Amino acid sequence: MTSLHHFFHPKVVAVVGASRGADRLGHVIFRHILNSDFRGTVYPVNPSAQSVAAVKAYPSLRDVPEQVDLAVIVVPASQILPVADDVIAAGIKHVMIVSSGFSDMDPPGLELERELLEKLRSAGCRLIGPNSLGLIQMDEQTQLNASFAPQVPEYGRVAIASHSGALGITILDYAAYIGVGVASFVSLGNRADVSGNDLLQYWGADPSIDMILLYLESFGNPRNFSRIARRITRQKPILAVKSARTPVGHDVANSRTVSVAAEDATVEAMFQQAGVIRVDTLQELFDVAVLLRAGPIRAGRRVAVVTNTAGGAVMTVDRLVREGLEFIGPVINIGFETLAESYRVVLPQVLRDPAIDAVIVLFTPVGPSNEEAVRVAISAALCEVANDPPTPGVRHPYEKPVVANFLTTGDYRVRCLEVDPEREIPIYPFPEQAVRALAKVIAYHEYRDKDPGVVPELDRIQTDDSRAVILASAPTGEEEASSYHLTWTALSDALSAIGLEAAPEPDERAEENAAFNITMESDPLFGPLLRLHLSSEERGVAVLRRTATQTLPAVRLVPLTDADARGIWSEAEVNSGSASMEPHLSIVLDAVLRMSQWGEEVPEIVRADLYFTVVKDKAVCVAGHVEVARLNG
C-alpha cells in the first residue's frame, strides 16, 4: 500500500484555507501542525493573506515553491472543485479534505462528492475524507498532527482509525490520559476513497505497528475486510468497537453517512472468523489494549483470584463465570495483616501452580494499608518467578497474565504497574473491567493458537454442473419476476452435482423431524451467509429455529474453512442443548462445506433453506427450497 505512504510520511504539507483568525478551522489545523514539531515543511495557502502564524502564505497550491506531498483542504464545499483543479495542476497525489457538506449533508452534497472523487481519481490522487477531522503520525521522523486534536499521545506502536471524527478526538485524548502510545491516527470521514480496509492493509504491513484499534459505524466492503483482517490478526491484534447495533442506531448512523445496515449477528460472525477482538465500548477498547501491550503473555481459561477482602471477589467470580472462564477456587483471601508481604509471598505460589493459567489480584485499602507497598510487592512477586527455570511442556509462571483491581478512590482510569521494561500489570478501577479484558485477551490467544484451517478441496463436487442445472430450470413465461424457486427435481439434480443426495420426494413433516438444517442467504453487504441448526433429542430443527433468537445464531460468512465448519458446528451444538448429533459430526461438516462452496461459486442462489436427515452415514435432503435470481436478458 505504497499509495498511502505520503499521508503518513510527508516531507511537504500545504494547508489550503489556513486562516489568520485563531478561531477558524484552517488556522487551528495549521497551528497544530506547527506545534507538533513537524519534521518537514508546512505551507499555508490563502489568497487573502500574506502570512499565517508568521509563516509566508501562498495564494494557491500552484504557487507553493516545493512539491507538496500532502494537501490538507479546509475550504467550504462550494469552493472545492477549483481547489481540486489546483491539486491536479500542482501534481499532488495525496489529499485530505476536512470540510463537510458532501455526502454527509444531502443528495446534492453526495453528487458533489462523486464529481470531486472522479476528478481526483482521474489524476491518480488518493483522498482521505471529506468530512475528516484529520490524521496524526507520531514517529520521530515525521511528528505530524494534522488534526483538530489539541493534544496528542506519546509515540507508541498503536494505530487508530475512526469513522467518527469527534469520537476519534476523544479516543486520542483518552489514550494520552492513560498513557497508551500512538503511532498513527486517521479520522476517515465520508470514506469517499481511502477506507478502513486500505488502512488495515497499510498498517498490517507496517512493522512499527503492533496493534490496530477501530471505531466503526458501517462497512463498505466487509468481505474484503474479513480477508484482510484474517491475515493481520495472526500477527497483530485488531480491536473494534462496532456501533449502530440497534435499528435506532442504524438510523442515526445512516443520517450521517451513506451506508447499509448490517445485522449484528452477521458482524459478530465476521469478527469471530477474522479473529477481530470486538468490544462494546470505547472504555473496553482501551481496557483490552492495555492488557495486550502488557508484555509477552499467554493465557488459558483457568483463573485464580487473590484478594484481601471478600466483597470484590464475589463480583469477580460471578463475572468470570459469565465470561466463560473457569474459576479455580477457593478465593485466596490474604486478609489485612502484613498485607504487602502476603501478596509478595502468595502470588508466586499461585503462579507456579500448573492448574492455574491466569491470576486476578484484588486490593481494597482498609485502614493504614499502603498502596505503594502493595504495588512493589506484586512487582517483586513477578520478578521472582521470572527467574524460575523452564519446565518442558508447562507454561512458565512469568508468561501467565496477571491483572489487578485496586478499589481506590479519586482516579478511575486504567493504570499500569511496571515489572520490568518488557512487562506491565494493568490495574483496573473496577473488578469487572479486569475480568472482561482478560476474557477478551484469552479468546484472542485461543484464536491465534488454533489451526486457521483451509478451504478444503472436496471430491464429487461440480459447481459448474450444478449452476447449469439451476439456470436451465428457469421457468418460461415469468420473465418479469426477479427470481424463481427450483422444483424438487431441479433441486435434487443441483445437489447431486455438488455431492449431496435428496430424497425422491420432499417430506412434509421433515422440518420437525430433520437431523439438521442449513440455510444460506445472500446478504447485500456480506455476500452468502451460512447458518446451521442441529436437532436435539427433545426438539426438532424447526422448533430450534423458532427459539434461536434466544441464542447467538451459528452463522459464518462463505466460504468456510474446515476450521470455520468446526466452529459453526460447536455453536450450533450449544444452541441445540444436546450432544445427540455428535456421532454424525463428519457428515454434517461435509454437508456444510459443500453448501459453502456451492454458495461461493453459484452467485445466482439468493436463498437456500434445506433440511437433512442422516441415512446410512449420508446426509439426505428431505425438504426445503432454493430461490434463484433470474439472469437479465
TIBA-390494 format. One line per 4 residues: for each residue x, y, z of C-alpha. Coordinates in steps of 0.25 Angstrom, whole numbers, plus 2048, in hexadecimal, padded with zeros to 3 digits. Layout:
BEGIN
X:Y:Z; ...
END
This chain:
BEGIN
800:800:800; 80B:80A:7FC; 800:813:7F7; 7FD:817:805
80B:81A:809; 80B:829:808; 7FF:82A:810; 807:825:81C
815:829:818; 814:836:810; 820:840:80F; 818:84C:80A
80A:84F:80F; 801:85A:80A; 7F4:85F:811; 7EA:865:808
7E1:86E:80F; 7EB:871:81A; 7E5:87E:820; 7EB:889:829
7DF:888:832; 7E3:880:83E; 7D5:87A:83F; 7D4:876:831
7D5:867:82E; 7E0:869:824; 7E8:871:82E; 7E6:866:838
7EB:85B:830; 7F7:863:82B; 7FB:867:839; 7FA:859:83D
804:855:832; 80E:85F:837; 80C:85C:846; 80E:84D:843
81D:850:83F; 81A:84A:831; 828:845:82B; 824:84A:81D
81F:857:817; 811:85D:818; 80C:868:80F; 7FF:870:812
7F6:872:805; 7ED:87E:806; 7EB:888:7FA; 7E7:893:804
7F3:893:80E; 802:896:80D; 805:88D:819; 7FE:883:823
804:882:831; 810:889:82C; 812:87F:820; 812:885:812
805:881:80B; 803:87E:7FC; 7F6:881:7F4; 7F5:873:7EE
7FB:865:7EE; 801:869:7E1; 809:873:7E7; 810:86B:7F2
81F:86B:7EF; 821:85C:7F3; 81A:84F:7EE; 80F:84C:7F8
80D:83E:7FD; 800:841:805; 7F6:84B:803; 7EC:84E:80F
7E0:855:80A; 7D7:85D:813; 7CE:865:80A; 7BF:865:808
7B9:85A:800; 7B5:865:7F5; 7C3:868:7F3; 7C9:85A:7F2
7C9:857:7E3; 7D2:863:7DF; 7DC:85F:7EB; 7DB:850:7E5
7E0:856:7D7; 7EC:85D:7DF; 7EF:850:7E5; 7F0:849:7D8
7F7:854:7D1; 802:854:7DD; 804:845:7DB; 7FF:842:7E9
7FB:833:7EB; 7F7:833:7FA; 7EB:83C:7FF; 7E3:83D:80C
7D6:845:80C; 7D2:849:819; 7C6:851:814; 7B8:84C:816
7AB:84E:80D; 7AD:842:804; 7A6:834:805; 7A5:837:814
79B:842:811; 791:83F:806; 790:83A:7F8; 796:846:7F1
7A2:844:7FA; 7A3:836:7F6; 7A3:839:7E7; 7AE:844:7EA
7B6:839:7F1; 7B5:830:7E6; 7B9:83A:7DC; 7C5:83E:7E5
7C9:830:7E6; 7C8:82D:7D7; 7D1:839:7D5; 7DC:835:7DF
7DC:827:7DB; 7DE:82A:7CC; 7EB:831:7D0; 7EF:825:7D9
7ED:82D:7E6; 7E9:826:7F3; 7DF:82D:7FD; 7DC:82C:80C
7CE:831:80F; 7C7:83A:80C; 7C2:83E:81A; 7CE:838:821
7D3:83E:82D; 7E2:83C:82A; 7ED:832:82B; 7F9:830:834
807:82A:832; 810:82A:83F; 81C:823:83B; 829:82A:83D
82C:82D:82E; 81E:833:82C; 817:838:839; 80B:83E:831
7FE:842:838; 7F5:846:82C; 7E8:845:834; 7DF:84C:83E
7E5:845:84A; 7EA:84F:854; 7F4:845:85A; 7F9:838:855
7FE:82C:85C; 80D:828:85D; 812:820:851; 80F:811:852
80C:805:84A; 7FD:806:849; 7F5:80B:83C; 7E7:810:83D
7DC:812:833; 7CF:819:836; 7C2:81B:82E; 7BE:826:837
7C7:832:837; 7C2:837:845; 7C3:82A:84B; 7D1:828:845
7D6:834:84C; 7D0:82F:859; 7D7:822:857; 7E5:829:855
7E2:831:862; 7DF:825:86A; 7EB:81E:864; 7F4:829:869
7ED:829:876; 7F0:81B:879; 7FE:81B:873; 7FB:812:866
805:816:85C; 800:818:84D; 808:818:840; 7FC:81B:836
7EE:820:837; 7E4:823:82C; 7D6:829:82C; 7D0:822:820
7C5:82C:81E; 7BC:828:812; 7C6:81E:80D; 7C4:822:7FE
7D1:81C:7FA; 7DA:817:806; 7D3:80D:80E; 7D5:805:81B
7D9:7FA:812; 7E4:802:80C; 7E9:806:819; 7E9:7F8:81E
7F2:7F3:813; 7FB:7FE:815; 7FD:7FD:824; 7FD:7EE:823
809:7EE:81B; 810:7F9:823; 81A:7F3:82D; 819:7FF:836
80A:7FC:839; 807:7F1:844; 7F8:7F3:846; 7ED:7F9:83E
7E1:800:844; 7D4:803:83C; 7C7:80B:83F; 7BD:806:834
7AF:80A:831; 7AD:803:824; 7B4:7FA:819; 7B8:7FE:80B
7BD:7F0:807; 7BC:7E6:813; 7C1:7DA:80B; 7CE:7E1:807
7CF:7E6:816; 7CD:7D7:81A; 7D8:7D2:811; 7E2:7DE:815
7DF:7DC:824; 7E1:7CD:823; 7EF:7CF:81E; 7F3:7DA:828
7ED:7D4:835; 7F6:7C8:834; 802:7D2:836; 7FC:7DE:83E
7EE:7E1:845; 7E3:7E9:83F; 7D9:7EF:849; 7CC:7F4:844
7C0:7FC:84A; 7B5:7FA:840; 7A9:803:843; 79C:804:83D
798:7F7:843; 789:7FA:844; 77F:7FF:83A; 77F:80D:840
78E:80D:840; 78E:809:831; 784:815:82E; 78E:81F:835
79A:819:82E; 793:81A:821; 78F:828:823; 79E:82C:824
7A3:824:818; 79E:81B:80D; 79F:80D:811; 798:800:812
794:7FA:820; 799:7EC:823; 793:7E2:82C; 79B:7E2:839
79B:7D3:83A; 7A2:7D3:82C; 7AC:7DD:831; 7AF:7D5:83D
7B1:7C9:834; 7BB:7D0:82B; 7C3:7D5:836; 7C4:7C7:83C
7C8:7C1:82F; 7D2:7CC:82D; 7D8:7CC:83B; 7D4:7DA:83E
7D2:7DE:84C; 7C4:7E4:84D; 7C2:7ED:859; 7B5:7F4:85D
7BA:802:862; 7C6:80B:860; 7C9:809:86F; 7CA:7FA:86C
7D3:7FD:85F; 7DE:802:868; 7DC:7F8:873; 7DF:7ED:869
7EA:7F5:862; 7F2:7F8:86F; 7F2:7E9:873; 7F6:7E5:865
802:7EE:865; 806:7EA:873; 810:7E0:86F; 812:7D2:868
808:7CB:870; 800:7BE:86C; 7F3:7BA:873; 7E9:7AF:875
7DB:7AF:87C; 7DF:7AB:88A; 7DF:7B7:893; 7E3:7B9:8A1
7DF:7C5:8AA; 7E8:7CB:8B5; 7E1:7D5:8BE; 7E2:7DC:8CB
7D3:7DD:8CC; 7C7:7D4:8C8; 7BE:7DF:8C2; 7C5:7E1:8B5
7C8:7D3:8B4; 7B9:7CF:8B3; 7B7:7D9:8A8; 7C4:7D4:8A1
7C0:7C5:8A1; 7B2:7C8:89C; 7B8:7CF:890; 7C2:7C4:88E
7B7:7BA:88C; 7AE:7C3:884; 7BA:7C5:87A; 7BC:7B7:879
7C9:7B6:881; 7CC:7AB:88B; 7CD:7B0:899; 7D8:7A7:8A1
7D3:7A8:8AF; 7D3:7AB:8BA; 7D5:7BA:8BA; 7E3:7BD:8C1
7E0:7C7:8CB; 7ED:7CC:8D2; 7E6:7D5:8DC; 7EB:7E2:8E1
7F7:7DE:8E9; 805:7E1:8E3; 7FE:7E4:8D7; 809:7E7:8CD
811:7DC:8D1; 806:7D2:8D0; 804:7D6:8C1; 813:7D4:8BF
813:7C6:8C5; 805:7C1:8C0; 805:7C5:8B1; 812:7BD:8AD
80C:7B1:8B3; 7FF:7B3:8AB; 806:7B6:89E; 80F:7A9:8A0
802:7A1:8A1; 801:799:893; 7F2:798:895; 7F1:7A8:894
7F2:7B0:887; 7F0:7BE:88C; 7EE:7C6:899; 7E6:7D1:89D
7EB:7D9:8A8; 7E1:7E2:8B0; 7E5:7EC:8BA; 7DC:7F5:8C3
7E2:7FF:8CC; 7DE:7FD:8DA; 7E3:805:8E6; 7F2:809:8E4
7F4:800:8D8; 800:805:8CF; 7FC:804:8C1; 80A:807:8BC
80F:7FC:8C5; 805:7F2:8BE; 80A:7F7:8B1; 818:7F4:8B4
815:7E6:8BA; 80D:7E2:8AD; 818:7E6:8A4; 822:7DF:8AD
81A:7D2:8AC; 81A:7D3:89D; 829:7D5:89D; 82B:7C9:8A6
824:7BF:89D; 82B:7C6:891; 838:7BF:895; 831:7B1:896
838:7A6:88D; 82E:7A2:882; 827:795:883; 825:78D:876
816:78C:872; 812:796:87D; 80F:7A5:87B; 819:7AD:882
813:7B5:88E; 818:7C2:889; 811:7C0:87C; 803:7BF:883
7FB:7CC:883; 7F9:7D4:890; 7EE:7DF:890; 7EB:7E7:89C
7E0:7EF:8A2; 7E3:7FA:8AD; 7D6:7FF:8B2; 7DB:80D:8B5
7D4:81A:8B4; 7D7:826:8AC; 7DD:820:8A0; 7D5:817:897
7DE:815:88B; 7E6:809:887; 7F4:809:88D; 800:801:88B
80A:7FB:895; 817:7F9:88E; 81E:7EC:892; 82A:7ED:888
82C:7F4:87A; 824:7E8:874; 819:7E6:87D; 80E:7EE:884
802:7EB:88C; 7F5:7F2:889; 7EE:7F8:895; 7DF:7FA:892
7D6:803:89B; 7CB:7F8:89C; 7CC:7E9:89C; 7C2:7E6:891
7CB:7EF:887; 7D7:7E6:88B; 7CF:7D9:888; 7C9:7DE:87B
7D7:7E2:876; 7DD:7D5:87A; 7D2:7CD:873; 7D4:7D4:866
7E3:7D2:866; 7E1:7C3:869; 7D7:7C2:85E; 7E1:7C9:854
7ED:7C0:859; 7E4:7B3:857; 7E1:7B8:848; 7EF:7BA:845
7F3:7AD:84B; 7E9:7A5:843; 7EB:7A0:835; 7E6:7AA:82B
7E1:7A0:822; 7DF:79F:813; 7D4:79F:809; 7D5:790:806
7D5:78A:7F8; 7C9:781:7F8; 7C6:775:7EF; 7BA:773:7E7
7B6:782:7E6; 7B4:788:7D9; 7AE:796:7DC; 7AE:79A:7CD
7A5:78E:7CA; 79C:792:7D6; 79C:7A0:7D1; 798:79B:7C3
78C:793:7C9; 787:79F:7D1; 788:7A9:7C5; 781:79F:7BB
776:79D:7C5; 771:7AC:7C4; 762:7AB:7C1; 75D:7B2:7B4
752:7BC:7B3; 756:7C3:7C0; 762:7CB:7BB; 75D:7D7:7C3
760:7D0:7D0; 76D:7D3:7D6; 76F:7C5:7DC; 769:7B7:7DB
769:7AB:7E4; 76F:79D:7E0; 766:792:7DE; 769:786:7E7
76E:77E:7DB; 778:78A:7D7; 77C:78B:7E5; 77F:77D:7E6
788:77D:7D9; 78F:78A:7DE; 792:784:7EC; 797:777:7E5
7A1:77F:7DD; 7A7:784:7EA; 7A8:776:7F0; 79B:777:7F9
78F:76E:7F8; 780:771:7F8; 774:769:7FB; 76B:764:7F0
760:76D:7F5; 760:778:7FF; 75B:774:80D; 750:77E:812
754:77B:821; 763:77B:81F; 764:789:825; 760:783:833
768:777:832; 775:77A:82A; 782:778:830; 788:785:82B
785:792:823; 78E:79A:81B; 789:7A8:816; 791:7B0:80C
78D:7BE:809; 794:7C9:800; 796:7D6:809; 797:7E3:801
7A3:7E7:809; 7AA:7D9:80D; 7A6:7D0:801; 7A2:7C2:804
7A0:7BF:813; 79E:7B0:818; 796:7AD:825; 796:79F:82B
78B:799:835; 78C:78C:83B; 781:783:841; 781:77E:84F
77B:772:856; 76F:77A:85B; 76D:785:84F; 76D:785:840
775:78E:838; 769:797:835; 766:799:844; 774:79D:846
774:7A7:83B; 768:7AE:841; 76F:7AF:84E; 77C:7B3:848
77A:7C1:84C; 77E:7BE:85A; 78C:7BA:856; 796:7BF:84D
794:7B9:83F; 79E:7AF:83A; 7A2:7B7:82D; 7AE:7B9:824
7B2:7C0:818; 7B4:7B8:80C; 7BE:7B2:808; 7C0:7AA:815
7CE:7A3:818; 7CE:796:81F; 7D0:79D:82C; 7C4:7A6:829
7BC:79A:827; 7C0:794:835; 7BD:7A1:83B; 7AF:7A3:836
7AD:794:83A; 7B1:797:848; 7A8:7A3:849; 79C:79C:843
79E:791:84D; 79E:79A:859; 791:7A1:853; 78B:793:852
78D:790:860; 791:781:85D; 79D:779:858; 793:76F:851
799:773:843; 7A7:771:847; 7A8:763:840; 7A5:76A:833
7AF:775:834; 7B7:772:828; 7AA:770:820; 7A5:77E:824
7B3:784:821; 7B3:77E:813; 7A6:784:810; 7A9:792:816
7B6:793:80D; 7AF:78E:801; 7A4:798:803; 7AE:7A3:806
7B5:7A0:7F8; 7A8:7A0:7F1; 7A4:7AE:7F7; 7B2:7B3:7F3
7B2:7AE:7E5; 7A4:7AF:7E1; 7A1:7BE:7E3; 793:7BD:7DE
78E:7B6:7EB; 786:7C0:7F2; 782:7B7:7FE; 783:7A8:801
77B:7A2:80D; 77E:793:80D; 77A:788:818; 782:77C:819
781:76E:81F; 78D:764:821; 78B:757:819; 795:74C:819
7A1:756:81C; 79C:760:812; 795:76D:812; 788:76D:80B
780:77A:808; 771:777:80B; 76B:785:80A; 76E:793:807
76E:79D:7FB; 778:7A5:7F3; 776:7B3:7EE; 77E:7B7:7E2
780:7C5:7DB; 77C:7C5:7CD; 787:7CA:7C3; 784:7D7:7BC
782:7D5:7AD
END
